[in-house]
Amino acid sequence: MQNVRLPTLVGTTALALLIGATTPVVADEITIKRDNYGTPHIFADDRYGLFFGYGYSIAQDRLYQLEITRRSTQGKVAEVLGSDYLDFDIGIRKHYDPASIHAQLESLPDEQHDILQGYADGINRWLEAIEANPETLMPKQFIDAGFEPSPWSSFDVAMIFIGTMVNRFGDYNTELENQQIFMNLVEMHGEEKGQALFDLLLTFYDPAAPTTIPHGDWDPQLRDGAFSLDDKTSKSITFFQAPENETYLAASGGTLQLPNLYERPFSNLLILGSDRSDSAESILINGPQFGFYQPAYTYSVGLHGAGYNAVGNSPFGYPMIMFGHNDSITWGSTWGAADNVDLFRLELDPSEPERYLVGDDYHDLDSRVETINVRDQKSHELTVYRSHHGAVVDYRPDEGVAYAKARGWEGHEMATLMAWHNITNANNHAEWLEEASKSAINVNLYYADKEGNIAYVMGGRYPQRAPGHDGRLPAPGYGNYDWPGFMPFETNPQVINPSTGYIANWNQRAAEGMPNPDMWWYAWHEADRVQTLFDSIEEQESFSGQEAWELMMEASFIDPSARFFIPRLVEAVEAADAPELLDAIKLLATWDHREIDQTGDGYYDSPAVPLYRAWLMHLIEQIYSNILPEAHNAWFLNTGHLEPGGSSPGSTNISVAAKVLYHALQGESDTIGFDIFGGKDPKVLMRNALTESVESLKEEQGDEMSAWRTAVTHTTFSHLNFLRVPQAGEEEAIQIHHAMNRGTENNMTIFSNGQVSGYEVAAPGQSGFIAPDGNASPHYQDQLNLFETLDNKRMWLTPDDIKSNTSHSETIEY
């Protein structure tokens, strides 16, 4: 074991940052002990020192990734990567208000600001070390990109969390795209039929959709007053017609509404209480899905001292442990998807378009001028506007219209960050719930403890909506539809020790009474991939930790929609005299719905995979191509399956078209006034689609059904970050053989007999560092094999375990 004592360095970078700053009280030294996978365990006597060590450690491992993400979330990429990123920076800057974040930072108590400042100063300490020895310590990516790292501030640290969590998972909204769908459907089908089809494609509420909280464990009437189902605004407001050359792609509803982004994250979770666990008080397994990246999206750490004793991982750059455990509790999260963001349509003053109508008068838009620096070119001046609703994200003075975004969490970004941070030190359910109540974004939060208690709450700050406000569409911005208030936290769905003895989530509805999200590409319906988890859990009375882990890993290979459609297809074929389809239906009926390649030949083993996928696609095309405007075919005509032979950017789900189709197959489409089958027998349509699929596959792959195959989809750990900005060299992207419908990382905590054990896998590895000579850290991809083999590694919490598994120790003196 190595022991290194780093001398105190006072470089120009740190001095430039600290001029004028208040010097916090600090410990004399920090000790960092790294385990065999490079996870740093930080030991310090106060908060500032503890997070100084955290920032210092992550800078050693992830400095270039941190730098690019800092610039991505603040709209400062063009400054170092050039004019190709100017439009990107413009889009980012329209969506957030730096002055608000600074004001929230200034209002933090000293002990909370010390966390952020300590983290920033720790990064800056490592910058000093690089400055003193760039020949060996400067990450190669900076050299290749032709710029150098710059000092960090507490604002920068806060913006990593705000930009990659709040502005990412809390800001989904497709109301402008929904508006285009509605207008085109009305034009194609008339007002009544168009509205009915819109209500089917963007269902407001499906009572059959599965819930995280079991029926009867939560009172849905607590949500009364949050929304109204009647008097839709779509019947009463004037729409903005997008220009013909303005294309809305499937991705346009993604992160920060920037173009050409298509998210495929969304996480899963399983918690077992003592009644469902073998020899354990509780078991929590979380698979948060952020996408697959090189370096890894998450970073592992242990925090010890100053009142902390916890271990786990977090999206890189967060001054917290987001997925982990301490001595008493464990916690996790998944995306909640509930709607707390709305667009408001502003009517601009024709003579002074920087004013907008409120009531009978025009009010001034607030504005600020942003200067965007562009590498090797002159800077760009951008005027950013705000209405009383929030940021103006679409400003069209020539057409007299603008759209402003109201966000239930705005102004509470720092409170959310600190709430998630403080969960690390909670010791029981009451303390955890108190912190969870301060989280303003729509993320599900989970809990288990050493006493066997398990719990869930749908986090977030949710508006009440005025009568007639249809949250799926932009609302008039003249005042009548402004949010009248917010729902109390007590009305957020939540449960402790549910009647089932377990909690399972794969981003489904939280509880009865919660309406669907407002994204056209994401909806809660009866056909939901979480049923894969529910079925597997209900098949077994109780689980060991290993069995629970295997259950979640096995779910990674299950086709999420086959269980819903194949039984109905079998019924349709059996109802007809169709001997030419019997072999095909037998093939599907005996399939276990697994998509695996055990032979390693690059093709899924079962011939049912290509047959089922072809059938579902043919059926969707038969039905929707006749009822959708051509402009929206590309939006809906898909099954949700990954591209054969391609690469998976994240997880998979059942497409909206498939979910709506299943809903209609239950005979329920007539209840909302639109028959998507056009008066035809759906069983005939299903048989026709199967006939087409058999014929096309025979033509492509021959008459022998047992030989049919589909090329495996791979998993690629991309060199681009989630905003498609390069965070590593293009040659650093890693592809592995098999796509898996699982978390970016997976972690498990087991409380048993008064002891806690933690496990995780966070591929490719802990470090993204490549030295100037091209040599990578030994922890650059040392978790890749664990990921591919569905394995995990231990996380260490106790002093003895940490000591026994320390491979490198470093002490930093002030």
C-alpha positions in Angstrom: 0.0 0.0 0.0 1.3 3.4 -0.9 1.2 6.4 1.4 1.7 9.8 -0.2 1.8 13.2 1.6 1.0 16.0 -0.8 2.7 19.3 0.1 0.6 22.5 0.3 0.6 24.3 -3.0 -0.4 27.9 -3.4 -0.8 28.4 -7.2 -2.2 31.3 -9.2 -5.4 29.5 -9.9 -6.4 29.0 -6.3 -5.4 32.6 -5.4 -7.4 34.0 -8.3 -10.5 32.1 -7.0 -10.1 32.9 -3.3 -9.5 36.7 -3.6 -12.3 38.4 -1.7 -13.7 35.1 -0.4 -14.3 34.4 3.2 -11.8 31.8 4.5 -13.7 28.9 6.1 -12.6 27.1 9.3 -10.7 24.0 8.1 -9.1 21.0 9.6 -5.3 20.6 9.6 -5.4 17.6 7.2 -7.6 15.3 5.1 -6.9 11.6 4.5 -8.1 9.9 1.4 -8.0 6.1 1.2 -8.7 4.5 -2.1 -9.9 0.9 -2.4 -9.0 -1.6 -5.1 -11.5 -0.1 -7.6 -10.3 3.4 -6.9 -13.1 4.6 -4.7 -11.9 7.3 -2.4 -12.9 7.3 1.2 -12.5 10.8 2.6 -11.7 11.4 6.3 -11.9 14.9 7.8 -13.0 16.6 10.9 -15.3 19.2 9.4 -17.6 19.7 6.4 -15.4 22.0 4.5 -12.5 19.6 4.8 -14.6 16.6 4.0 -15.9 18.1 0.7 -12.5 19.6 -0.1 -11.3 16.0 -0.1 -14.3 15.0 -2.3 -13.6 17.7 -4.8 -9.9 17.0 -4.8 -10.5 13.2 -5.4 -13.0 13.7 -8.3 -10.7 16.2 -10.0 -8.0 13.6 -10.0 -10.3 11.2 -11.8 -12.8 13.2 -13.8 -11.4 16.7 -14.4 -12.1 16.9 -18.2 -15.6 15.5 -17.8 -16.3 18.0 -15.0 -15.0 20.9 -17.1 -17.2 20.0 -20.1 -20.3 19.4 -18.0 -19.7 22.7 -16.2 -19.6 24.4 -19.6 -22.5 22.4 -21.0 -24.9 23.3 -18.1 -24.0 27.0 -18.2 -23.9 27.5 -22.0 -20.1 28.1 -22.3 -19.1 25.3 -24.7 -18.4 27.5 -27.8 -15.8 29.4 -25.9 -13.5 26.3 -26.0 -14.9 24.0 -28.7 -15.9 26.6 -31.3 -18.8 28.0 -33.2 -20.4 24.6 -33.8 -21.7 24.9 -30.2 -23.0 28.5 -30.4 -26.7 27.5 -31.0 -26.3 25.0 -28.2 -25.1 27.7 -25.8 -27.9 29.9 -26.8 -30.5 27.2 -26.0 -28.9 26.5 -22.6 -28.8 30.2 -21.6 -32.5 30.7 -22.4 -33.5 28.1 -19.9 -32.0 29.1 -16.6 -31.5 32.3 -14.6 -27.9 32.6 -13.1 -29.0 35.5 -10.9 -31.5 33.3 -9.2 -28.9 30.6 -8.5 -26.5 33.2 -7.1 -29.2 34.6 -4.8 -30.0 31.1 -3.5 -26.3 30.5 -2.9 -25.9 33.7 -1.0 -28.9 32.8 1.3 -27.4 29.4 2.3 -26.2 29.2 5.9 -22.4 29.0 6.2 -22.3 25.3 7.1 -24.1 24.5 3.8 -22.1 26.9 1.7 -18.9 25.2 3.1 -20.0 22.0 1.4 -20.0 23.7 -2.0 -17.0 25.9 -1.5 -15.0 23.1 0.0 -15.8 20.9 -3.0 -14.7 23.7 -5.4 -11.6 24.5 -3.5 -10.6 20.8 -3.5 -10.9 20.8 -7.3 -8.8 24.0 -7.4 -6.1 22.3 -5.2 -5.7 19.6 -7.8 -5.5 22.3 -10.5 -2.5 23.7 -8.6 -0.9 20.3 -8.7 -1.5 20.1 -12.5 0.0 23.6 -12.8 3.1 22.4 -11.0 3.4 19.2 -13.0 1.5 19.4 -16.3 3.7 16.9 -18.1 2.3 14.0 -16.1 -1.0 15.3 -14.5 -2.7 17.3 -17.3 -5.5 15.1 -18.6 -4.8 14.3 -22.3 -8.3 15.4 -23.3 -7.4 19.0 -22.5 -4.3 18.8 -24.6 -6.2 17.2 -27.5 -8.9 19.9 -27.3 -6.4 22.7 -27.1 -7.5 24.5 -23.9 -6.8 24.4 -20.2 -8.9 23.9 -17.1 -10.0 27.0 -15.1 -10.8 27.6 -11.4 -14.0 26.5 -9.8 -16.5 28.3 -7.6 -19.4 27.2 -5.4 -21.7 28.3 -8.2 -20.0 25.9 -10.6 -20.5 23.0 -8.2 -24.2 23.9 -7.7 -24.7 24.2 -11.5 -23.5 20.6 -12.1 -26.4 19.4 -10.0 -28.9 21.9 -11.3 -27.9 21.4 -15.0 -27.7 17.6 -15.0 -30.5 16.8 -12.6 -33.0 19.7 -12.2 -32.8 21.1 -15.7 -32.6 17.6 -17.1 -35.1 15.4 -15.4 -37.3 18.2 -14.0 -37.8 20.1 -17.3 -39.4 17.7 -19.7 -42.2 19.4 -21.6 -43.6 18.9 -25.1 -46.6 21.2 -25.0 -45.6 23.0 -28.3 -45.2 19.6 -30.0 -48.5 18.4 -28.5 -50.1 21.6 -29.9 -48.9 20.7 -33.4 -50.3 17.2 -33.0 -53.6 18.5 -31.9 -53.9 21.0 -34.7 -53.0 18.5 -37.4 -55.4 15.8 -36.0 -58.2 18.3 -36.0 -57.3 19.3 -39.6 -57.3 15.7 -40.7 -60.4 14.4 -38.7 -62.4 17.4 -37.8 -62.7 18.9 -34.3 -64.6 16.2 -32.5 -62.7 13.2 -33.9 -59.4 15.0 -33.8 -59.9 15.9 -30.1 -60.8 12.3 -29.4 -57.7 10.9 -31.1 -55.6 13.4 -29.4 -57.0 12.3 -26.0 -56.2 8.7 -27.0 -52.6 9.4 -28.0 -51.9 11.8 -25.1 -54.2 10.1 -22.6 -54.8 12.3 -19.6 -55.5 9.4 -17.2 -55.7 5.7 -17.6 -57.1 4.2 -14.4 -55.7 0.7 -15.3 -52.1 1.9 -15.3 -50.0 0.1 -12.6 -48.9 2.1 -9.6 -45.9 2.2 -7.2 -48.2 2.5 -4.2 -50.6 -0.5 -4.0 -54.2 0.3 -4.4 -55.8 1.0 -1.0 -52.5 2.2 0.6 -53.0 5.8 -0.6 -56.0 8.1 -0.7 -56.2 9.6 -4.3 -58.7 12.2 -3.1 -55.7 14.0 -1.5 -54.9 15.2 -5.0 -58.3 16.8 -5.6 -57.7 20.4 -6.6 -54.5 19.8 -8.5 -56.1 19.7 -11.9 -59.5 19.7 -13.7 -60.5 17.2 -16.4 -63.1 19.5 -17.8 -63.2 22.5 -20.2 -59.9 21.9 -21.9 -58.0 24.9 -23.1 -57.6 23.2 -26.5 -61.2 24.3 -27.1 -60.8 27.9 -26.1 -57.4 29.3 -27.1 -55.8 30.4 -30.4 -52.9 28.2 -31.4 -49.6 29.3 -32.8 -49.0 27.6 -36.2 -45.3 26.6 -36.6 -43.8 27.4 -40.0 -43.7 24.6 -42.5 -39.9 24.4 -42.5 -39.8 24.0 -38.7 -39.4 20.3 -37.9 -40.3 18.8 -34.6 -38.4 15.6 -34.1 -38.9 12.8 -31.6 -36.1 14.2 -29.6 -37.4 17.7 -29.3 -39.2 17.0 -26.1 -36.0 16.0 -24.4 -33.5 17.7 -22.1 -34.0 21.5 -22.0 -36.0 21.3 -25.3 -32.8 21.5 -27.3 -33.1 20.0 -30.8 -32.0 16.5 -31.8 -31.8 15.0 -28.4 -33.5 11.7 -27.7 -33.5 10.5 -24.1 -33.6 6.8 -23.3 -32.9 6.8 -19.6 -35.4 6.0 -16.8 -34.6 3.8 -13.9 -35.8 0.8 -11.9 -35.9 -0.1 -8.3 -36.9 -2.9 -5.9 -37.2 -2.8 -2.1 -38.1 -5.8 -0.1 -39.2 -5.6 3.5 -38.6 -8.2 6.2 -41.6 -10.3 5.2 -40.3 -10.6 1.6 -36.6 -11.1 2.5 -34.8 -14.2 3.5 -32.7 -13.5 6.6 -32.7 -9.8 6.1 -34.5 -6.8 7.6 -34.6 -5.0 4.2 -33.0 -5.1 0.7 -32.8 -2.2 -1.7 -31.7 -2.5 -5.3 -31.6 0.5 -7.5 -30.8 0.8 -11.2 -30.8 4.6 -12.0 -30.6 5.1 -15.7 -28.9 8.2 -17.0 -27.5 6.7 -20.2 -24.2 5.0 -20.8 -21.1 7.2 -21.0 -17.3 7.2 -20.9 -16.3 8.2 -18.3 -19.1 6.8 -16.2 -22.0 9.0 -15.3 -21.7 8.2 -11.7 -18.8 8.5 -9.2 -18.3 6.4 -6.1 -17.2 7.8 -2.7 -17.2 7.3 1.0 -17.6 10.2 3.4 -16.3 9.8 7.0 -16.2 12.4 9.7 -17.8 15.7 10.5 -21.0 13.8 11.3 -20.9 11.7 8.1 -20.4 8.0 7.7 -21.8 6.9 4.3 -20.8 5.3 1.1 -22.3 5.0 -2.4 -22.3 6.8 -5.6 -23.8 9.8 -7.3 -23.9 11.4 -10.7 -20.4 12.9 -11.0 -19.8 16.3 -9.6 -22.7 16.2 -7.1 -21.5 17.1 -3.5 -23.5 14.2 -2.0 -24.2 10.5 -2.2 -27.3 10.0 -4.2 -27.4 6.2 -4.1 -26.0 4.6 -1.0 -26.3 3.9 2.7 -25.0 4.8 6.1 -25.2 2.7 9.3 -28.9 3.0 9.7 -30.7 3.6 6.3 -30.3 3.3 2.6 -31.9 5.4 -0.1 -32.3 5.7 -3.9 -34.4 7.3 -6.6 -36.0 7.0 -10.0 -37.5 9.6 -12.4 -41.1 10.5 -11.3 -42.3 12.1 -14.5 -45.3 13.9 -12.9 -46.1 17.2 -14.6 -44.9 20.3 -12.8 -43.9 22.4 -15.8 -46.2 24.4 -18.1 -45.9 26.7 -21.1 -47.8 29.9 -21.3 -48.5 31.6 -24.7 -47.8 35.3 -24.5 -49.5 37.8 -26.8 -46.9 40.5 -27.7 -47.6 44.2 -28.2 -47.5 44.7 -32.0 -45.8 48.1 -31.6 -43.5 47.1 -28.7 -42.8 43.4 -28.9 -40.9 43.4 -25.6 -44.2 43.8 -23.8 -46.9 41.2 -23.4 -50.6 41.2 -22.5 -51.7 40.6 -18.9 -55.4 41.3 -18.4 -56.1 44.5 -20.3 -52.6 46.0 -20.1 -49.2 45.2 -21.6 -46.4 44.5 -19.2 -42.7 44.7 -19.9 -40.8 41.5 -20.3 -37.7 41.3 -18.1 -34.5 41.0 -20.1 -30.8 40.6 -19.7 -28.0 40.5 -22.2 -25.7 37.5 -22.3 -22.3 37.5 -23.9 -21.4 34.2 -25.4 -17.7 33.9 -26.2 -16.8 31.8 -29.2 -13.4 30.4 -29.8 -11.4 32.1 -32.6 -14.5 34.3 -33.5 -16.2 37.4 -32.2 -18.5 37.0 -29.2 -22.3 36.7 -29.6 -24.8 39.0 -27.8 -28.0 37.3 -26.7 -31.0 38.9 -25.2 -32.8 36.6 -22.8 -36.4 37.4 -21.7 -38.6 36.4 -18.8 -42.3 36.9 -18.1 -43.9 36.7 -14.7 -44.4 32.9 -15.5 -40.7 32.3 -16.0 -38.1 32.0 -18.8 -39.2 32.9 -22.4 -38.0 29.9 -24.3 -39.6 30.7 -27.7 -39.6 34.4 -28.7 -41.3 35.3 -32.1 -41.8 39.0 -32.3 -42.5 38.9 -36.0 -45.5 36.7 -35.3 -46.5 38.5 -32.1 -46.2 35.5 -29.9 -43.8 34.1 -27.3 -43.9 31.1 -25.0 -42.8 31.3 -21.3 -42.1 28.3 -19.1 -43.4 28.0 -15.5 -41.6 25.4 -13.4 -42.8 24.3 -10.0 -39.3 23.9 -8.8 -37.9 27.2 -9.9 -36.3 29.1 -7.1 -35.9 25.9 -5.1 -32.9 24.4 -6.9 -30.5 24.9 -4.0 -33.1 23.6 -1.5 -33.4 20.5 -3.6 -29.7 20.0 -3.8 -29.3 20.4 0.0 -32.2 18.1 0.7 -30.7 15.3 -1.3 -27.4 16.0 0.4 -28.9 15.9 3.9 -30.5 12.5 3.3 -27.0 11.2 3.6 -27.1 11.9 7.4 -30.7 10.8 8.1 -31.0 8.0 10.6 -34.7 7.1 10.4 -37.8 7.5 8.3 -38.9 10.8 9.9 -35.6 12.4 9.2 -35.5 11.1 5.6 -39.0 12.2 4.9 -38.3 15.7 6.3 -35.5 16.1 3.8 -37.5 14.5 1.0 -40.3 17.1 1.5 -37.8 19.8 0.4 -37.1 18.3 -3.0 -38.9 20.3 -5.6 -38.3 18.2 -8.7 -40.4 15.3 -9.9 -38.1 12.5 -8.8 -39.3 9.5 -6.8 -37.4 8.9 -3.6 -37.0 5.6 -1.7 -36.0 4.4 1.7 -35.2 1.3 3.7 -33.6 0.8 7.1 -32.0 -1.6 9.6 -35.4 -2.0 11.4 -37.0 -3.4 8.3 -39.0 -0.3 7.3 -39.4 0.5 3.6 -40.9 3.7 2.2 -41.5 5.7 -0.9 -42.5 9.3 -1.7 -43.1 11.0 -5.0 -40.9 14.1 -4.6 -41.7 17.4 -6.2 -43.5 20.7 -5.9 -46.7 20.6 -7.9 -48.9 23.4 -9.0 -52.6 23.7 -8.7 -54.1 24.6 -12.1 -56.9 27.0 -12.9 -60.2 25.5 -14.1 -59.9 24.7 -17.8 -56.1 24.5 -17.8 -55.2 21.4 -19.9 -51.6 20.7 -18.8 -50.9 18.9 -22.1 -51.1 22.2 -24.1 -49.8 25.7 -23.8 -52.1 27.9 -21.7 -53.0 31.6 -22.4 -50.5 33.9 -20.6 -52.8 36.8 -19.9 -53.4 35.9 -16.3 -56.6 33.8 -16.0 -54.6 30.5 -16.3 -51.8 31.4 -14.0 -51.2 28.8 -11.3 -53.3 29.8 -8.2 -50.9 28.0 -5.8 -49.2 24.7 -5.0 -50.3 21.4 -3.6 -49.0 20.7 0.0 -46.3 18.1 0.3 -48.7 15.9 2.3 -50.7 15.4 -1.0 -47.7 13.9 -2.7 -48.2 10.1 -3.0 -46.2 8.4 -0.2 -46.2 5.2 1.8 -44.3 3.4 4.5 -44.4 -0.4 4.8 -46.9 -1.0 2.0 -49.4 -3.9 2.2 -47.5 -6.0 -0.4 -44.3 -6.0 1.6 -42.3 -4.6 -1.3 -41.9 -1.5 -3.5 -41.1 -1.9 -7.2 -40.8 0.9 -9.7 -39.8 1.2 -13.4 -41.0 4.8 -13.7 -44.7 3.9 -13.6 -47.5 6.0 -12.1 -46.9 6.9 -8.4 -50.5 6.2 -7.2 -54.1 6.3 -8.1 -55.3 9.8 -9.0 -52.1 11.0 -10.7 -52.6 12.1 -14.3 -50.2 11.2 -17.1 -47.1 13.3 -17.9 -47.6 15.8 -20.6 -45.0 14.3 -23.0 -46.4 12.8 -26.2 -43.5 10.2 -26.1 -44.1 9.0 -22.5 -47.4 7.9 -20.9 -48.7 5.7 -18.1 -51.0 2.9 -19.4 -52.0 -0.6 -18.4 -49.2 -2.0 -20.6 -46.2 -1.0 -18.6 -42.8 -2.6 -18.4 -42.9 -2.7 -14.6 -45.2 -5.7 -14.9 -42.0 -7.7 -15.6 -40.9 -6.9 -12.1 -44.3 -7.4 -10.5 -44.8 -10.8 -12.1 -41.3 -12.0 -11.0 -41.8 -10.8 -7.5 -45.2 -12.4 -7.1 -43.9 -15.7 -8.3 -41.7 -16.1 -5.1 -42.6 -15.7 -1.5 -39.3 -14.3 -0.3 -35.8 -13.5 -1.7 -32.2 -13.6 -0.6 -30.1 -10.6 -1.6 -28.5 -12.6 -4.4 -31.9 -13.8 -5.7 -33.2 -10.2 -5.7 -30.2 -9.0 -7.6 -30.6 -11.8 -10.1 -34.3 -10.9 -10.6 -33.3 -7.3 -11.5 -30.6 -8.5 -13.8 -32.9 -10.9 -15.5 -35.4 -8.1 -16.2 -32.6 -6.5 -18.3 -33.2 -9.1 -21.0 -37.0 -9.4 -21.1 -39.0 -7.9 -24.0 -41.2 -5.3 -22.1 -44.3 -5.6 -24.4 -44.5 -9.3 -25.4 -46.4 -10.4 -22.3 -49.2 -8.1 -23.2 -49.6 -8.8 -26.9 -48.7 -12.4 -27.6 -51.6 -14.0 -25.6 -54.1 -11.8 -27.6 -52.4 -12.7 -30.9 -52.7 -16.4 -30.0 -56.4 -15.9 -29.3 -56.8 -14.1 -32.6 -55.2 -17.0 -34.6 -57.0 -19.7 -32.7 -60.3 -17.9 -33.4 -59.8 -18.4 -37.2 -59.0 -21.3 -39.5 -55.5 -20.2 -40.4 -53.3 -23.3 -40.5 -50.5 -21.4 -42.3 -50.1 -19.3 -39.1 -50.0 -22.2 -36.6 -46.2 -22.7 -36.7 -45.7 -19.0 -36.2 -48.1 -18.8 -33.3 -46.5 -21.8 -31.7 -43.1 -20.2 -32.0 -44.4 -17.1 -30.2 -46.5 -18.9 -27.6 -43.5 -21.0 -26.4 -41.1 -18.0 -26.2 -40.0 -16.9 -22.8 -39.7 -13.3 -23.9 -36.0 -13.2 -23.3 -33.7 -11.4 -25.8 -30.3 -13.0 -25.2 -27.3 -14.2 -27.2 -25.8 -17.0 -25.3 -23.9 -18.3 -28.3 -22.2 -15.0 -28.8 -22.7 -15.1 -32.6 -24.2 -11.5 -32.7 -27.8 -12.6 -33.0 -30.5 -13.2 -30.4 -31.0 -16.9 -29.9 -34.8 -17.1 -30.3 -36.4 -16.8 -33.8 -39.4 -15.4 -31.9 -37.6 -12.1 -31.5 -37.6 -11.1 -35.2 -41.1 -12.5 -35.6 -42.7 -10.7 -32.7 -41.0 -7.4 -33.5 -42.0 -7.6 -37.2 -45.6 -8.4 -36.2 -45.9 -5.5 -33.8 -44.4 -3.1 -36.3 -46.7 -4.3 -39.1 -49.8 -4.0 -36.8 -48.8 -0.5 -35.7 -48.3 0.6 -39.3 -51.6 -0.9 -40.4 -53.5 1.0 -37.7 -51.7 4.3 -37.3 -50.6 5.1 -40.8 -54.2 5.7 -41.8 -55.2 7.9 -38.9 -52.1 10.0 -38.3 -51.0 13.1 -40.3 -47.9 12.2 -42.3 -45.9 14.7 -40.3 -46.3 12.6 -37.2 -45.7 9.1 -38.6 -42.1 9.2 -37.5 -43.1 10.3 -34.0 -45.4 7.3 -33.3 -44.7 4.5 -35.8 -42.3 2.5 -33.6 -42.5 -0.3 -31.2 -40.0 0.8 -28.6 -37.5 -1.9 -29.6 -33.8 -1.0 -30.2 -32.3 -1.0 -33.6 -31.0 -4.5 -34.6 -27.2 -4.4 -34.8 -27.2 -0.8 -33.5 -26.2 0.7 -30.2 -28.3 1.3 -27.1 -27.9 4.8 -25.6 -29.9 3.7 -22.5 -32.9 1.7 -21.5 -35.9 0.5 -23.5 -39.6 0.9 -23.0 -42.9 0.2 -24.6 -43.7 2.8 -27.2 -46.7 5.1 -26.8 -48.2 3.7 -30.0 -48.0 0.1 -28.6 -49.5 1.2 -25.2 -52.4 2.9 -26.9 -52.9 -0.1 -29.1 -53.1 -2.4 -26.2 -55.5 -0.1 -24.5 -57.7 -0.2 -27.6 -57.5 -4.0 -27.8 -59.3 -4.1 -24.4 -62.3 -2.6 -26.2 -62.0 0.8 -24.5 -61.2 3.1 -27.4 -64.8 3.7 -28.2 -65.4 5.2 -24.8 -63.4 8.3 -25.9 -65.0 8.6 -29.3 -62.3 7.3 -31.7 -62.0 3.7 -33.1 -58.4 3.3 -34.2 -59.3 0.1 -35.9 -61.6 1.9 -38.3 -64.5 -0.4 -37.8 -62.4 -3.5 -38.6 -62.1 -6.6 -36.4 -58.8 -6.2 -34.5 -58.3 -9.9 -34.6 -58.4 -9.8 -38.4 -55.8 -7.0 -38.3 -53.6 -9.0 -35.9 -53.8 -12.0 -38.2 -53.1 -9.9 -41.3 -50.0 -8.4 -39.6 -48.7 -11.9 -38.7 -49.2 -13.0 -42.2 -47.2 -10.1 -43.5 -44.5 -10.7 -41.0 -44.1 -14.4 -41.9 -44.0 -13.6 -45.6 -41.5 -10.8 -45.2 -39.2 -12.9 -42.9 -39.4 -15.9 -45.3 -38.3 -13.6 -48.1 -35.5 -12.1 -46.1 -34.2 -15.2 -44.2 -35.7 -18.2 -45.8 -38.6 -20.6 -45.2 -37.2 -22.3 -42.1 -38.6 -20.3 -39.1 -36.3 -21.8 -36.6 -33.4 -20.2 -38.4 -34.8 -16.7 -38.2 -32.6 -14.2 -36.2 -32.3 -10.6 -35.3 -28.9 -8.9 -34.8 -28.1 -8.1 -31.2 -28.2 -4.4 -30.2 -25.0 -3.4 -28.4 -24.4 -1.0 -25.5 -22.1 1.9 -26.2 -20.5 4.0 -23.5 -20.4 7.2 -25.4 -17.7 9.8 -25.5 -20.5 12.5 -25.7 -22.2 13.6 -22.6 -26.0 13.6 -22.3 -26.2 17.0 -24.1 -24.1 15.5 -27.0 -21.0 17.5 -26.1 -17.8 15.5 -26.2 -16.5 14.8 -22.7 -13.8 12.4 -23.9 -11.9 11.6 -27.1 -14.0 9.9 -29.8 -11.6 7.0 -29.6 -12.5 6.5 -26.0 -16.1 5.3 -26.7 -16.5 1.7 -25.6 -18.9 -0.9 -27.1 -19.9 -4.1 -25.4 -21.7 -7.0 -27.0 -25.1 -6.9 -25.5 -27.7 -4.2 -24.8 -29.2 -4.5 -21.3 -32.4 -2.8 -20.1 -30.8 -1.8 -16.7 -29.3 1.1 -14.8 -26.3 3.2 -15.7 -25.1 1.8 -12.4 -26.7 -0.8 -10.2 -26.4 -0.9 -6.4 -27.8 -3.0 -3.6 -27.9 -2.5 0.2 -28.8 -5.4 2.6 -29.6 -4.8 6.3 -29.3 -8.2 8.1 -28.8 -9.1 11.7 -27.8 -5.5 12.6 -25.2 -5.3 9.9 -25.2 -3.5 6.6 -23.6 -4.6 3.3 -23.4 -2.6 0.2 -22.7 -3.6 -3.4 -22.5 -1.7 -6.7 -21.3 -1.8 -10.3 -20.6 1.5 -12.1 -19.1 0.8 -15.5 -16.8 1.5 -17.2 -14.8 2.5 -14.2 -14.1 5.1 -11.5 -11.6 7.2 -13.4 -11.6 8.8 -16.8 -8.0 10.1 -16.5 -5.6 9.6 -19.4 -2.1 11.0 -18.9 -0.4 13.1 -21.6 1.5 10.1 -22.7 -1.7 8.2 -23.4 -1.6 5.9 -20.4 -5.0 5.5 -18.7 -5.8 5.1 -15.1 -6.0 1.5 -13.9 -9.6 2.2 -12.9 -10.5 3.5 -16.4 -12.6 0.5 -17.2 -12.0 -2.1 -14.5 -15.7 -2.4 -13.8 -16.7 -3.2 -17.4 -16.4 -7.0 -16.9 -18.5 -6.8 -13.8 -21.2 -5.0 -15.8 -21.1 -7.6 -18.6 -21.2 -10.6 -16.3 -24.1 -9.1 -14.2 -21.8 -9.0 -11.2 -21.0 -6.3 -8.6 -18.3 -5.3 -6.1 -18.5 -4.4 -2.4 -18.8 -1.0 -1.0 -16.9 -0.5 2.3 -18.3 1.5 5.3 -16.6 0.5 8.5 -13.1 1.7 9.4 -11.8 -1.9 9.6 -13.2 -2.8 6.2 -11.8 0.4 4.6 -8.4 -0.2 6.2 -8.4 -3.8 5.0 -9.2 -2.8 1.4 -7.1 0.3 1.0 -4.6 0.2 -1.9 -3.6 3.8 -1.8 -3.6 6.5 0.9 -3.0 10.2 0.6 -2.9 13.0 3.1 -3.5 16.6 2.2 -2.2 19.3 4.6 -3.4 22.9 4.7 
